[in-house]
């Protein structure tokens, strides 16, 4: 039996729309064991079947089968159990973690016929863009460029000097719905704004100058359209800023709001939890460090 640990991810990091993301130390766990049957059994947590189907529509299943098909191997005789720790449809890369976990697990079972770059390319083609799948696979902070069907990337490990504070509401916000809120065209001025801020944010992560992130994570391509449709989203950002966050941005397509705090964030955590308890009981706070390892597959 193998155990696959895949980190949650926070995509875009403000202005890096569809091309930047960071892995977090909050893992989904997938176990795969041989059963000696001709079937593939999928076990998901009770009550999660709507978002984690236990059939051939499951992303872990699809990803594993993809690797078996590529290598011309029959895909049968396995029991897949998914321990979904990271909440789904919250902008924390749950679908990407399933895809990366399935690909990495199947590759391990078959003796690693695919390289890491090949897995990344397949994952990106399945997901549609690399912002979540790249950090889920590689760990750390990753900037990716997609040329055709190939993904090029630069990764930087993220220091423990900063803490990621995920503000997570108790409601869902689908990526498809969130993308539907975006305008078809953007102005040249806003495109330049995001280009400069994305470059600035990436430089801050690559150099470790995290004090610059407050300036860097500002965005004009997607956040304003999305945050207005997230109940209390703008209020949550204001709470985080007043509580000492270095930077705040919408994690992926939302609705999770991600803040970056220097140090262990204990003072920030206490202030924000107090505000949530009094004014925003349908939001919760999860304090996280970066995950610099990415997906891990091991025998158990």
N, C-alpha and C positions, 0 to 999 in steps of 0.2 A: 504494500500500500504506500502511496505517496501523499505528502502533505504540501499544498501550494499556498503560500502566503503572498497576498497581493495588496499593496498599499492603496489607500484612498488618495485622490489627487485633487488639486485645486487648479483649474485651468484659467487661462487668459491673464491672470495676475494684473487685472486692470486693462491696459491698452493692447496687450499681446493677443489679440483676437485670433483664436484657432491655431496659435503657433507657440504659446508659452504655457508652461505648467510646472507645478512642484508636487513632489510626492510627500505624503504625510505618514506619521507613525501610527496609523489606525488601519489594521489589516482585515480584509476578508480572508477566510480560510476555506480552501476546497480540498477535500480528500478524495482520492480515486483508488479503488481497490478492484482487483480481478475477481470475478464471480464464477467463471467457468461456464457461463450460460451464453446464449446467442443474443441476449438483449443488452440494452443500456438502461440502467435504472438511475433516476435522478431524484434526490431527496432535498427538499428545500424547507426552510422554517415554516411552521404552521402560520397560516394567515398571509403568507407572502406570495401565494400562487399567482395573483394578478400581475405582479411585477417580476416575479421569478417563476415562470412556468416550469412544470416538471415534465416537459415533453421536448420534442425536437425544435421548438422555438426558443429554448433556453440558450443564452449566449455562450455559456461554458460548453454546452453540448455542440453548438454550431462551430465554435473555435476548435475544439478537439477533433471533430469530424473533418474540418478543413485540413488539418495536418495529416490525418490518416489518409484522406483522399489524395493529397499532394504526393505522398510517399507510396501510394497504391497499396495500402494496408487495410484490411477489413476492420471496421470499428464496431466491436461487439464484446460482450463479456465484461463490462465494467459497471461498478456502482459509483456514482458521483454524488457526494454529499457537500452541500454548500452551507457554510456558516456565515450568514450575512450580517456582519457587525456594523458596516457603514450603511446609513439609511439611503434608500433608493430615491431617485427623482428629486434630489436636493442640491445638485450641482457639486457633487463630491466624487464623480467619476465611477459610479457603480457599474455602468455598462462596460466601461473600459477595463475595469478590474476583472470582470468576468471574461472578456475577450482575451486579455493578456494571460490570465490564469489558465484558461483552457488551452491556449496555444503553447505556453511554456510547459504545462503538464503533459500534454500529448507528445511534445518534442522529447521530453525526458523519457517517457515510457518507450519511445522508439529508438533510444540511443543517441539523441541529439543530432539528427540529420540536418536540421536547419540552423543557420547561424543566427546570432542575435539581430543582425541587420535584416535578415529575411523575415524573422518573426515580427519585427517592427513594421516592415512594409505590409505584411499581411494584416496585422492589427489595424494599421491606418486605413487600409482599403476596406476593411470591415466596418470600422467606426466612422470613416469619412474625413477625419482630420486628426493630426497627431498630438494636439495639445494635452490630452489626458493619457493616451496610450503610451506615449514616449516616457513620461515620468513613472508611470505604473510599471513599465518594463525595466527602466534604467535606474530609477531613483533620482533624488536630488532635484535641482532646478534645470529644466531643459528648454532650450529654444530649438524649434524644428522648422525646416523648410521642406516643402513637398514639391518635387519636380516630377511630373507625370505620376508614376506609381512608386517612386522611390523617395524615401525620407532621408534627409540629411539633418544632422543635429549636433549641438554643442551642449555638453552637460557640465554643471558645476555642483560640487557638494555644498550643502548649506550648513553653516555653522550653528552650534547650539546657542550662540549669542542671541538668537531671536526665537520667539515662540509664535506659533500661528494659533489664533483664537477664532474658532468656527462658531458663528451664531446661527443656529439651525432652528427653523420654525417647525411646527408640528403639521404643516400642510405640504402637499406636493406641488411641483411646478415643472411640467414636462419640458424637455429640451425642444421638442417640436413646436410646442405652443410658444415657448420663449423666442425661438428663431422667427416665428411668424410675426412678432412685434417689431422686427427691425425694418428700417426703410430699404428700398431696393437700391437707391443711389445715395451717395454721401458727397459732401462738398470737398473740393480740393483742399480747402483750408483745414477741414477736420481730418482729412487723410494725413496731411503733413503733421498736424498736432499729434495724432496717434503714433505716427512713425517716429517722431522725436521722443515721445514719452516711452514707447516700448523699448527703444534703444537705450534710453536712460535707465529704465528699470532693469534691463538685462545687464547693463554695465554695473549697476549697484550690486546685483547678485554675484556677478563674476568676480568683482573686486572685494566683496565683503563690506562695502560701505553702505550699510543698511540704513543709515540716517537719511539717505537721499530718496528712500522709497516713497515717502509721503508726497514728494513732487512727482516721482516717476509713474505711480499707478493711476494717475488721472486719465480718464477716457472720454472720447466723444463719439464713439461708433456704436456702442450697444448698451452701456449701463443705464443711461437716462431713460431709454425706452422700456427697459425691463423693471427697474426699481420702482417705477410709478405703479406697476401692476402687482407688486409684492406688498401685502398688508404690513404696515409699520416698517417697511424696509428702510426708508430714508431716516426714520426715527432711530432705528437700531444703529445705523452708521453714525449718527450724531452722538449717541450714547457712547459708542466705542471711541470716537475721537476725543470726547470730553474726559474719558477715563484713561487717556494716555496712550492710545494706539499710535504707532509711527505711521501706519498706512492702513487704509480700508478699501476694499473692493468687493465686487460681486463675484462669488466663486462660480466659475463656469457660467452656465445659463441661469444660475440661481435656483432656489431662493436663498441659499445660504450666503450670509455676509461673512467675509474673511477679513480679520484684522491681523496686523503684524505688530508684535510688541517686543521691545528689547528686553533682554534678561529673561527671568523665569515667569514674569507676568503675574505674580501673586497679587500685587496691589490692584492691577487691572482686573483680574479675575474677581476679586472681592467687590469692587465697585460695580462691575457689570452685573454680577449675580444679584446684587441688591436692587439694581434698577429693573432687572427682568422680573424679580419676585413682586415688586410693587406695581409695575406698569405693563409688562409684556410677558404674562405667564405662559403664552403659547410659543415662546422662544426659549431655547436652552443653549448653554455655552459648553464647548468642548475645547480644552487647551491641548495643543499638539506641538510636537517638534517635527522637523523634516525627517523623512526616511531617505537615506542616501544609498540604500541597497537595491531598491526595486523588488521585483518578484523573486521569491526564493522557493525552490523546489527541493524536497529532501525525502528520503526513505524514512518510514516510521514503522 
